[in-house]
Amino acid sequence: MDFIAKQRWLYGSGIIFILLNCLGIAFEFYWLPLLPALAVVALLALLKLDLLMLLLVFLVPFSVGIEDIGLGLGISLPDEPLIIGIFLLVIFKYIIDGEYDFRVVRHPISIAILINLGWILITVLTSQEKIVSFKFFLSRTWFLVLFYFLSAVLFKKFDHIKNYLWAYMIPLGFVIILTLIKHSVDNFSQISSFEIMAPFYIAHGIYAAAIAFFIPILFCWSIFGFKLKLNLVTVVITLFFLVLFTVGLIFSYTRAGWISLAAATLFSAILIFRIRLWQMMLVIGIAASLIIVNFDEIFYQLYQNKQNSAEGFEKHLESVSNVRNDVSNLERVNRWMAAINMAKDKPVVGFGPGAYSFTYAPYQDPEFKTPITTAFGDQGHAHSEYLNPLAESGWPGLISFLVIIFVSFKVGLNLVYKGRNFEIRVYSAAIILGLVTYLTHGLLNSYSEQDKIAVILWGFLAMLTALDLYHNSEPEPENEEN
C-alpha cells in the first residue's frame, strides 16, 4: 500500500470514528470512545501479553476504588475492568487453545493453591451469603489466573521477574512521594497518617503492607547489585527507592508494618545460618504450645500495658501489645474471638467465603466488645489472614491456606540453599523475605483479597514457581561463583 493510500485509510478511519462518537453522544452511548482503548488491549493480549500484564501491574498502585456503582457493587478503576478483560482473553488463549504450559499446574505450589481454591468453591455452595461468596470466588480466581498462573509462564523469561517488580515499585514510589508531601503539610502527624495515602490506598495498613513487601528485594539489589550484574545507574536508583520505601514505611505509623520488617530481618538470619524448614516448624510448634499453655498469664501481662497508640514512634510501637485501653487493639481481639466462636459453630465449612462481615455480629463476646464495636457487625473482616479463612471456610480452609505457605517456603528455601547460581539464590531469598513481611502482617490484618496486595502476593509465589521450574533445572557451570 503506497503512502497516499495509507493517508486515505488514516483520515477515513478518523472521520468514521468521529462520526460514530457524535452518534454515540446523541443517543447517549457514552462508552464508544473507549473502543480504541479496548482494541489496543485486545491487540496487546494477542501479540504482547507480557507488556499488557506489566501495564496492568503498573496501574494497580494508581487505581482508585469506587464503593458503589449501583446494585451495591464496587469497582477499582482503571485496573479491575482490565483484570476481568485479560482474564477472559487468557482463558480463551491458553485454556481453550491448549497453549498453556501445564507443567506450572503440576508444580507443588500450584497444586496447593488449586486445593485451597477447590475448597473455597465447595464452601461457596454451603455459604450463608451465596452471592457474596460467589463474588469472592470469582475475584480469587481471576487474581490467581493472572497474577499466578499466567505470570508464572511469563516469568520463564528471567527479566520479566525484574520488570514485574519495577512495574509495581515505580508507581508505588510516586504514591509514597505524594503521600510524604501531603503528610509534611501536617508535620507528619500520626493522626493524619491513617488515610493520607488515599485515594490510591484506602488506609495506612494496606499501604504499609505493600511497601514492606519490596524492601527486602531493594535491600538485596542494593547490597549485591554489582554481583547481580546491575549497572551503576540501576544500583543508585535502587538505593534511592530503598531509602524512599523505608521512610514511607516509617511514616505510615503502621505497627504491623514495622513488626513485619523486623520479622523479615530475623528470618534473614535463618537463611544465613541455613536453618531447615523442619527445624523452623519445630521451633514454631514449641513456641505455639508454650503460648497456649501460658495464655492466661501472657494475657494478664499484656493487660498491664496502658500505653496508648497515639504518642510518638517509640510509644506507638510499645502500644502494639496494649489490650487494656487501646481501642484499635481491643477491637482486633474482639474480631479474633468472633472468628474463633464462628469456627466452633461451623468448624468444617464455615460461614462462606467473604461472609465474615455479614455474619460475625452475634458471635462477638461481650467481654471483648469496645466503644467502636457495632451490634450489626458491619465493620469488615477478622483482621487476620488466618482467622478469616477459619471462620469463612472452616478448618480445611485454614489448613489448605497454611499448606500453600508451607509448600512455598519449602520450595523457596530449597532455591535459597541449593539454587544453581548466585542470582537465583538471592532472588529467592528476597522473595521469601518479602512474603515473610506480609505473612507477619497477616497476623494482624487481612488484605489478600484486595488488588493492591493480590498482585504482589500471588506474583511472588509465581516467581518462586518459575525460578524452580524454569531457572533452576540447568546444571551449575563449573566456574559459577558461590
N, C-alpha and C positions, 0 to 999 in steps of 0.2 A: 504494500500500500504506500503510495507516494505521500509527500509532505502535505500537499493540498487536500488530499482525501482524508488524511488524519485530522487536519484542521476542521474539515466539514463535520466529521464524526464528533469531534470535541464540542464544537459550537452547537451542533444539532442536539447532542445529549444534554448539554447545559440548558438549552431552550426548553426541551421536553421536561426536564426536571423542574425548572422554574414554573412552567405551566401546571404541572402536577401539584406543586406546592400551593399555587394560587387556588386551584380547585379544592385541594385538601383543606385550606383555611376557610374557604367559602362554605364547605359542607362540614366543617368542624372535625376533620380528620387530622388532628394536630401531630400525629405520630409519623406522618410521611417524611419530614426532614430527617428522621432517624434512619431511613432506608440505606443511605450511603454508608453510614457507620456500621450498620448490620452487615452490609455487603463486604466491607473491609474485614470485619470479624470472621465472617464465613470463609473468606479467601485465605486469611491467615490460618484458620483452623485446618483447612485442607492442605495448604502449602508450607506454612511455617508455624506449626503448633507450638514449638518451643518458644518462639517470640511472643505468641499470644499469651502463653502461660506467664512469661515474665512480665508482660503488660498487666495481667490480672494481679500478680503478686505486688507489683508497683502501686496499683490503685488501692489495694486493701487498706494501708495506713491512712490514706486520704479520704476513704469512704465515710459517709455520714449516714447515721441511722434515722429513719423516719418511723415513728412508733405506730402511726395509724394512717393507712392509705385507703381505708374503707373495709368494711366487713371484719373489723378487728384485726386486720393483718398489718404487719410492719414490713419494712424493707430497708436494705442498706444500699445506698447509691454512691458511685455507679457500679460497684463490684458484684452485687447479688444477681442482677439480670445477666451479667456476663458469665458468672459462675454457672447459672442454670443453662444458658445457651451453649457454653463449652461442654458441659456435662452431656447434653443431648447429642451434640456433634461427636463427642468422644465415643459414646455408646454406639452410634452408627458406624463410625470409622473403624473402631477396634473390635468391638464385640460382634457386630453383625457381619463385618467383612472378614473377621478372623485374623486380623493382622497383629494382634497383641502378643507380646512375649509372655506366655503363660508360665514361664519359669518364675516370674515375680509372684504369681498367685500361689505357687507351691513353696515359696520361701517360708521358713518358720514364723517370721514376724507377720507375714500376710495371713497365714493360717490362723494365728491367734486373733488377729483383727477380724477376720471373717466369722470366727466362732462367736466373738463378742457381738458382732453385728447381727448374726443369726438369732442370738438370744434376745437382743433388743426387738427384733421383728416378732418373736413369739410373745413377748410381753406387751407389744402393741395390741395384739389380739385379745389380751386379758385386761387391758388398761381400763381404768375408771374414766379416763378422758381420751377416748379413742382418736378424736380429731387432732388434739394436741400431740398425742404420741405418734400419730402417723406423720405429722409435720416434722417432729423431732427426727423420726427415722429417715425421712426424705433428706433433711438437712445433713444428717450424719453421712448418708450415702453419697451425696454429691461432694461433700468435703473429702471423703475417702477416695472416691473415684478420681478427682482432680489432683488433690494435694498429696495423695499417697500412691495409688496405683498408676496414674498417668505420670506423675513426677518421677517415680522410681525408674520407669523406662527412659524418660528423658535424661535422667542422671547417668545413663550409660556413657554419655559424654561428660568427662570429669569437670570440664569448665562450666557446665551448666549448674553444677552444685554451687560454685562461687558466684555465678550470675544470679542464681535464685536468692542467695544470701544478700547480695548487694541490692537486688531489686526491692527487698523489703527494708533494708537498713537505710538506704538513701532517703526515701520519703519519711521514714520514721525519724531520721536525723533532722529533717526540716520541721517536723512536728515538735520535736524536742526544743529546737531553737525558738520557734514561735511561742511555745509554752513558757520557756525561760524568760523571753522578752515580756510577755504578758504578766508573768509572775513577779518580775522585777518592779513593775509598777506598784505592786502591793508589798514591796520589800520582802518578797519570798515568804510571806506569812503562811503559817501552816493551815489556817482555816481556808484560805483561797486555793490551796493545793488540791483539794478534793475533786474539783470539777473544772479547773482552769485549762485542762487539755482538751476540753470539749470545743467543737463538736466532733473532732476526729476520734477521740477515745472518751467513752461516757463517764469514766471515773478513774481515779488515780491508781486503783488496784490493777486493772487490766493494762493500763499504760505502763506501770512498773513491771508487770509480768512480761510484757513484750520486750521491754528494754533489757531486762535481766537475761533473757534467752540468748542475746547476741554478745554479751560482754565476754564470755569465755572464748568465742571464736575470734573476736577482736584482739583479745589478750594474746592468744596463740599466734595470730598473724603478726602482732607487734613484736613478740619475743623471737619467733622463728621465721620471720618474714624472708630474710635473705636465704636461709636454709631451704625454704619452700620455693625459692626462685622468684620471689616477688621483687619488682623493681623498686628503686628508691622512692619514686613518687607514690606508689601504692602503699609502701610502708609508712610514709609520712601521713597520707590520708587516713590510713588505718589508726595511727596514733591519735589523730585528731578526733576520729569517731569514738575511740576508746575513752578519751577524756570527756567528750560530749555526752556519751551514754552514761558514764559513771556519774557525772554531775546531774544529769537528768534523773537518774535513779535516786540519788541522794535527796534532791529537792522535790521528789514525788511524795515524800513523807509517808511512804508505804512500808510499814514494819515488816510485812510478809515479804516484800521485795528485798529489803536489807537482809533478812534472815536467809532467804533463798540464795543470795550471793555468798553469804558465809558458809552455807551448806555446800555449795559448789567448791569453795576454797578447801574445805575439809575433805571433800571427796577427791580433789586433785591429789591429796596426799596418799589416798588409797591407790590411785593409779600409779603414782610414782613408786610406791613400795610393792606394786603388782599383787595386791590382795585379791584372792579369788572370790568368785560370786558366792560359793557355798560358805565361805568364811564370813562374808558380809551378812548373809542370811542368818547365820548362827548368832552373830552379834545382835542383829536386829531382833531376832526371836527372843534372846535373853533379855534385852532391854525392854521389849514389849511385855514380857512376862513380869518383870520387876515393877513396871508401871501399873499393870493390872492388880498385882498383889498389894501394892502400896498406894493405891489410888486415893483412898480417903486421906492419908497423911499428906500426899502431894497436893491434893485439892485444898487442904487446910492451909498449907504453906502459901499456896497461890492466893488464897483468900486474904492473907495478911498484907498483900501488896495493895497499897492505896494510891499508887501513882497514876494520875490521870494522863490521857494521851495527847494533851494539847499544851505541852510546856517545854518545847525545845527538843533538839536531836537526842541527847542522852536520856532525858526523862521520857521522851516519846518511845524510845526503844525499850526502856525499862517497863513501860506500861503494857507491853505485849502479854505479860503474864498476870495482869490485874483482872481477876474475875470477881471483884468485890463491888467496885463502883464505876468501872469503865463501861459505859453503856454499849459501845461497839463490841467489846469482848463478851459481855453478858448476853447480848442478843445472838451472837455467834454460837455460844454454848446452848442457848435456847433452841436454835435451829438444829444443832447436832443432836440434842436429846429428842427432838421431834422426829428426826430421821431414824434414830435408833428405835423409838417407840413404834414407828411405822413398820420397820423391819420385823419387829416382834409380832405385829399383827399379820403381815403378809411376807413371810420370810423367803418364799420361793420365787414368786413372780412380781412382787412389789405392786406399786400403785400405777405403774405405767411410765414410760419414758417422757420426761418433760412435765409430769403431772404433780411433782412435789409442791409447787407453789399454789396449786389448786386444792390440795388435799391435806396439807400438814396442820392446818389450824386446830382441829380437835385433838391433835397428838402433842400439843405443847404442854410441857409440865409446868404447873402453876409456880413451882419452886424457882424456875429459871426465867419466868416472864420479866420483862423490862418495861421502862416507860415508853419505848418505841415498839413494843410488841402489839400486834393487832389481832383482834378476835377473829377477823375474817381471813387471816393468813395470806395476805396479798402482797407480801414484800419480797418475793423472789425465791431463790433456791436455798440449799442446805449449807452454803458456804464451805463446801468440801468436795473435792474432786473424787473422794472415796465414799463418803456417806450419801452423796446424791444418787449414784447408781445403786447403792444398797437399798435405799428407800424406794426407788423407782423401778428397779429390775431385780430386786431380791439378792440373795447371796450369790446365785450363779452370775448375775450381772456384775457384782463387785469382783468376784473371783476371776471371771474372764477378763476384766479390765486389768487386774493385777498380773495375770498371765502375760498380757501384752507387754507390760513393764518388765517382767522377769525375762521373757524371751529377748526383748530388745536389748536389755543390759547384758545378757549372755552373749549375744552376737556382737554388741559394741565392745565389750571387754576383750573378747577374742581378737577383734580387729586391733585394739589398742596394744595388746600384749604380743600378738603374733602376725600383725599386718606385714605384708610383703615388702613394704618400703616405708620410709620415714613420713612421707606425705599422708599416706593412708592412716598411719598411727596417730598423727597429730590431728587430722580432721576428725577421726573417730572419737578421740579424747575430747575435743572441743564440743562435738555434737552431744556426747554423753553428759558433759558438764552443763550444757545448755538445758538438756532435759532434766537434770537434777534441780536446776533453779525452778523450773515450772512444777515439777512433782513435789518439791518442798512447798512452793507457793500454794499448791493444790490442797495442802493440809488445812488451809485457812480460807480458800476461795475456790470458785469453780467457773472457768471461762472457756472450756474446750469447745463448747457449742457456739461460740461467737467467732465470726470470720477472722477477727484480728488475731486470735490465738490459734485457731484451727489450721490456718495456712502455715504456721510455724511448727506446731506440734506434729502434725501428720507429715509435713515436709521433712522434718528432722528424722522421723522414722523411715521415710522413703530414702533419705540419704544413707542411713545405715544399711538398708536392704541393698541399695545399688552398690555401695562400697564392698559389701560382702559378696554379692552375686556377680558383678561385672569387673571390679577393680582389684580383687584380692585372689583371683584364680591363677594368675600367671606366676611362674616361679621367680623368686627374687634373683636379680642379677648378682654375679659373684662379687662385683665391686661396689655393691649397694652399701651406702653408709648407714650404720646402725645408730 
